[in-house]
Amino acid sequence: MSKKDDKSEQFDEFVKINKWDGTAVKHALDDAVKNALFATRPHLKEQFGLINTRLILCTLAVGVAVMAHGWDFTHPFPESKPVLMFCVVGYFALMGVLTLHTTFREKGTFAVATEKMPSGERRLWEASSDMKKYDDKYTLVLSIKDTKSLKETSSVKSCASFIDANGIVLDNHVANEVNRLYNTLSIEKKEK
């Protein structure tokens, strides 16, 4: 194996971030949680419905903007006024729907998975997080929804619990926390 291969493996093992950049910290921790959730649980199948909905809304908005631009290019302004008005209203309506979707439906959700039970029932697992600006508290929420109920559990810890002094994400600490939350929800489901 060459030195280049050794270096690429070393970079794959550790994620180093600027620990003073709150957004980078949150995204790195979200990625670590997602990796921990799916790495040891092959029965969980990742779902992309939330991301696909956001992508469709953005694509429609860009399509409306391109249509307005193209129509205005082929039919100069006074003639294209009704189409431009329609496109402007449509674009802002789509952006409003996108904002509502990301604010009220996604709510910081970064991982969605389904689990098929032996009884044929499907359970939906969601992982979401929050980290306020200029705050070190990372809030991780893991929820499970089936046909009967919705259960969730959360953890609020300092991001220093998951990142060392050099800015390297401690994947084993993240995995321990994810496993603790996952096991808490799994045990609650088995008791019922």
Summary of the structure (lengths in Angstrom):
residues: 192
radius of gyration: 22.0
end to end distance: 52.6
largest distance: 69.0
contacts: 508
relative contact order: 0.15
helix: 57%
strand: 22%
